[in-house]
């Protein structure tokens, strides 16, 4: 049964459909995508949800080996629930990254929380006074300064580009009250300056109190997954419906251009999801405990 299909979707595509429907694949991926020698296994800690005394723990086991660019890959698990008959996802219960960028953002001695925007500069340290750029729709006159830009009105890549074109050292984009995500990107238009995303509260505070004050922006990459290492993770889940989502910001999956990467998701000895060739994003819905095809009404 076809649940979702496509091909032209830009950087990512997610399909949500009614559950139960969790027919497991009959076998693991083709051996042509498996290295000839067993990879090293790197087990992780076993995080879990808070369970009541009457709830059962269903273990989800995720095994993933990236290609030669582990820094590009991250994955998460989200719970699915229904509101007025509409399927929605909770924020991710668990997030693992092949590589993350740690942001240190400080203005006038005060530290603020920020999220790195993919495809902006990493491993950088800049210092300059805060300069207001409005929505960043036109070139910012902020040479040698840190651009403070409000979200909305244009795409992130355009905002960061207008900061860079005006001589800005870094771009700080603050939320305008819209939905907050865990992942932000400049898409296919990388920038040579660092760019970060901050909350609406912090952005408005800086707009009122930070203009002309010295800001320090540091982006430091760190790697959590290694190439040719089979990383194993276990997660204790309550009975329910979930989604496994894997993202590769290089847009070429984890197999097979730059290595023989792959992933498997299992619960109760049943294979729920597997793959490696998926472009930028792949999302699989499943239920725990596992529901076989002959149990689906």
C-alpha positions as CSV (number, residue, x, y, z in Angstrom):
1,X,0.0,0.0,0.0
2,X,1.4,3.4,-1.0
3,X,1.2,5.9,1.8
4,X,3.3,8.7,0.4
5,X,5.2,9.4,-2.8
6,X,7.0,12.3,-4.4
7,X,10.3,13.4,-5.9
8,X,10.3,17.2,-6.2
9,X,10.2,18.7,-2.8
10,X,13.3,21.0,-2.2
11,X,15.2,20.4,1.0
12,X,12.7,18.3,2.9
13,X,9.2,16.7,2.9
14,X,7.2,15.1,5.7
15,X,4.0,13.2,5.3
16,X,1.6,12.5,8.2
17,X,-1.1,9.8,7.7
18,X,-3.6,7.9,9.9
19,X,-2.3,5.3,12.4
20,X,-2.5,2.4,12.9
21,X,-0.5,1.5,9.8
22,X,2.9,0.1,10.7
23,X,3.8,-2.8,8.3
24,X,7.4,-3.6,8.8
25,X,9.7,-4.3,5.9
26,X,10.3,-8.0,5.4
27,X,14.1,-7.8,5.4
28,X,17.1,-5.6,6.1
29,X,18.6,-3.4,3.4
30,X,20.3,-5.1,0.4
31,X,23.7,-6.5,1.2
32,X,25.1,-4.3,-1.6
33,X,24.8,-1.4,0.9
34,X,26.5,-3.1,3.8
35,X,30.2,-2.9,4.2
36,X,32.1,-6.1,3.7
37,X,33.7,-5.9,7.2
38,X,31.6,-5.3,10.3
39,X,31.8,-1.7,11.5
40,X,32.7,-0.8,15.1
41,X,29.6,-0.5,17.3
42,X,29.4,2.6,19.5
43,X,26.5,2.2,22.0
44,X,24.9,5.3,23.4
45,X,23.2,5.9,26.7
46,X,19.6,4.8,27.1
47,X,17.3,7.8,27.6
48,X,13.7,7.2,28.4
49,X,10.3,8.9,28.9
50,X,8.8,9.2,32.3
51,X,6.5,6.2,32.9
52,X,3.8,5.8,35.4
53,X,3.7,2.5,37.5
54,X,1.0,1.1,35.2
55,X,2.8,1.9,31.9
56,X,5.0,-0.5,29.9
57,X,8.4,0.5,28.5
58,X,8.7,-0.4,24.8
59,X,12.3,-0.2,23.7
60,X,13.1,1.5,20.4
61,X,16.5,0.6,19.0
62,X,18.1,2.8,16.4
63,X,21.3,1.8,14.6
64,X,22.9,4.3,12.2
65,X,26.1,4.5,10.3
66,X,26.7,7.7,8.3
67,X,28.7,8.3,5.1
68,X,32.0,10.1,5.0
69,X,30.3,13.3,6.1
70,X,28.7,12.6,9.5
71,X,28.5,16.3,10.3
72,X,25.6,16.6,7.8
73,X,23.3,14.0,9.5
74,X,20.8,14.3,12.3
75,X,17.7,12.3,13.4
76,X,14.9,12.5,15.9
77,X,11.9,10.7,17.3
78,X,8.6,12.5,17.9
79,X,5.3,11.3,19.3
80,X,2.1,11.7,17.2
81,X,-1.2,12.7,18.7
82,X,-4.6,13.7,17.4
83,X,-6.3,17.0,18.1
84,X,-9.9,17.2,16.7
85,X,-9.1,14.4,14.4
86,X,-5.9,16.0,13.0
87,X,-2.6,14.3,13.4
88,X,0.2,16.4,14.9
89,X,3.7,15.9,16.2
90,X,5.1,16.8,19.6
91,X,8.6,18.4,19.8
92,X,11.2,15.7,19.3
93,X,11.6,13.3,22.3
94,X,15.1,12.6,21.3
95,X,17.5,14.3,18.9
96,X,20.9,12.9,17.8
97,X,23.2,14.9,15.5
98,X,26.1,13.7,13.4
99,X,27.5,17.1,14.1
100,X,26.2,20.1,15.9
101,X,27.4,23.7,16.1
102,X,27.6,25.2,19.6
103,X,26.8,28.9,19.7
104,X,28.1,31.4,22.2
105,X,26.4,34.7,21.9
106,X,27.1,37.5,24.3
107,X,26.2,41.2,24.2
108,X,27.6,43.7,26.7
109,X,28.6,40.8,29.0
110,X,25.2,39.2,28.9
111,X,24.8,35.7,27.4
112,X,21.9,34.8,25.1
113,X,20.8,31.5,23.8
114,X,21.1,31.0,20.0
115,X,20.7,28.3,17.4
116,X,23.1,28.0,14.5
117,X,21.6,28.4,11.0
118,X,22.9,25.7,8.7
119,X,25.1,26.7,5.7
120,X,26.4,29.7,7.5
121,X,30.0,29.9,8.7
122,X,31.2,27.6,11.4
123,X,34.3,27.5,13.5
124,X,34.3,31.3,13.7
125,X,34.7,34.0,16.3
126,X,33.6,37.6,15.5
127,X,33.2,40.7,17.6
128,X,31.4,43.9,16.6
129,X,28.7,46.3,17.8
130,X,25.0,45.4,17.3
131,X,23.5,47.1,14.2
132,X,19.7,47.2,13.5
133,X,18.7,45.9,10.1
134,X,14.9,45.7,10.3
135,X,13.6,42.8,8.2
136,X,16.9,42.6,6.2
137,X,15.0,42.9,2.9
138,X,17.6,45.3,1.5
139,X,21.3,45.6,2.0
140,X,22.2,46.4,5.6
141,X,24.6,49.3,6.3
142,X,26.4,47.5,9.0
143,X,30.0,47.3,7.9
144,X,32.2,45.8,10.6
145,X,29.1,45.2,12.8
146,X,26.7,42.4,13.9
147,X,23.4,42.6,12.0
148,X,20.2,42.3,14.2
149,X,17.4,41.2,11.8
150,X,13.7,40.5,12.5
151,X,12.2,37.3,11.1
152,X,9.6,37.7,8.3
153,X,9.3,39.4,5.0
154,X,12.0,37.4,3.2
155,X,13.9,34.1,3.4
156,X,16.8,33.6,5.8
157,X,19.3,33.3,2.9
158,X,18.3,36.8,1.6
159,X,18.5,38.4,5.1
160,X,22.0,36.9,5.7
161,X,23.1,37.8,2.2
162,X,22.0,41.5,2.7
163,X,24.0,41.6,6.0
164,X,27.1,40.1,4.3
165,X,26.8,42.4,1.3
166,X,26.8,45.4,3.6
167,X,30.0,44.3,5.3
168,X,28.3,42.7,8.3
169,X,30.4,40.3,10.4
170,X,27.5,38.1,11.6
171,X,23.7,37.9,11.3
172,X,21.5,37.5,14.3
173,X,17.9,36.8,13.3
174,X,15.2,37.0,16.0
175,X,11.8,35.4,15.9
176,X,8.7,37.5,15.1
177,X,6.3,35.4,17.1
178,X,5.9,32.6,14.5
179,X,6.5,28.9,15.1
180,X,9.8,27.9,16.6
181,X,11.7,25.0,14.9
182,X,14.8,22.9,15.9
183,X,16.4,23.3,12.5
184,X,17.1,26.4,10.5
185,X,19.0,26.6,7.2
186,X,20.1,28.9,4.4
187,X,19.2,26.2,1.9
188,X,21.4,26.1,-1.2
189,X,22.9,29.6,-0.6
190,X,25.7,29.3,1.9
191,X,27.1,32.4,3.7
192,X,30.7,33.1,4.7
193,X,29.6,34.8,7.9
194,X,28.0,33.1,10.9
195,X,24.2,33.3,11.3
196,X,22.2,32.5,14.4
197,X,18.5,32.4,15.4
198,X,17.3,33.8,18.7
199,X,14.0,34.2,20.5
200,X,11.6,37.1,20.0
201,X,12.0,38.1,23.6
202,X,15.8,38.4,23.3
203,X,15.6,40.1,19.9
204,X,13.3,42.8,21.2
205,X,15.5,43.3,24.3
206,X,18.5,43.8,22.1
207,X,16.6,46.1,19.8
208,X,15.8,48.3,22.8
209,X,19.0,47.9,24.8
210,X,21.7,46.4,22.6
211,X,22.2,48.7,19.6
212,X,25.7,50.0,19.6
213,X,26.8,47.5,22.3
214,X,29.6,45.0,21.7
215,X,28.5,41.5,20.7
216,X,30.6,38.3,20.6
217,X,29.5,35.5,18.3
218,X,31.3,32.2,18.4
219,X,30.3,29.1,16.5
220,X,32.2,25.9,17.4
221,X,31.5,22.6,15.6
222,X,31.6,19.3,17.4
223,X,31.0,15.8,16.1
224,X,28.8,13.1,17.8
225,X,28.8,10.4,15.1
226,X,31.9,9.1,13.3
227,X,32.0,7.7,9.7
228,X,32.0,3.9,9.4
229,X,30.9,3.6,13.0
230,X,27.6,1.8,13.7
231,X,26.1,4.0,16.4
232,X,23.4,2.2,18.5
233,X,20.8,4.1,20.6
234,X,17.9,2.8,22.8
235,X,14.9,4.8,23.8
236,X,12.1,3.7,26.2
237,X,8.7,4.7,24.7
238,X,5.2,4.6,26.1
239,X,2.5,2.8,24.0
240,X,1.6,5.2,21.2
241,X,2.3,6.4,17.7
242,X,5.6,8.0,16.7
243,X,7.6,9.3,13.8
244,X,11.3,8.7,13.1
245,X,12.8,11.5,11.0
246,X,16.3,11.6,9.5
247,X,17.8,14.7,7.8
248,X,20.9,15.1,5.7
249,X,21.8,18.7,5.0
250,X,24.1,17.6,2.2
251,X,21.0,16.5,0.3
252,X,22.5,13.1,-0.7
253,X,21.4,10.8,2.2
254,X,23.9,8.6,3.9
255,X,24.4,6.2,1.0
256,X,25.9,5.8,-1.5
257,X,27.8,8.7,-3.0
258,X,30.4,9.1,-0.2
259,X,30.2,5.8,1.7
260,X,27.9,2.9,2.5
261,X,25.8,4.4,5.3
262,X,22.5,3.0,6.5
263,X,20.0,3.1,9.4
264,X,17.7,0.6,11.0
265,X,14.9,1.2,13.5
266,X,13.5,-1.7,15.5
267,X,11.2,-2.5,18.4
268,X,10.3,-5.8,19.9
269,X,12.5,-7.6,17.3
270,X,10.5,-6.0,14.4
271,X,12.1,-3.8,11.8
272,X,10.1,-0.6,11.6
273,X,12.2,1.5,9.2
274,X,15.5,1.3,7.3
275,X,17.3,3.1,4.6
276,X,20.2,5.2,3.5
277,X,19.3,6.7,0.1
278,X,16.8,9.4,0.9
279,X,18.1,12.8,-0.4
280,X,17.6,15.4,2.3
281,X,14.9,14.0,4.5
282,X,13.0,10.8,5.3
283,X,10.1,10.3,7.8
284,X,8.6,7.0,8.9
285,X,5.6,6.6,11.1
286,X,5.2,3.6,13.4
287,X,3.3,2.4,16.5
288,X,4.6,0.8,19.7
289,X,3.9,-1.9,20.5
290,X,4.4,-3.0,16.9
291,X,1.2,-3.5,14.8
292,X,1.5,-6.1,12.0
293,X,-0.5,-5.8,8.7
294,X,-3.0,-8.4,9.7
295,X,-3.8,-6.5,12.9
296,X,-4.7,-3.3,11.1
297,X,-8.5,-2.9,10.9
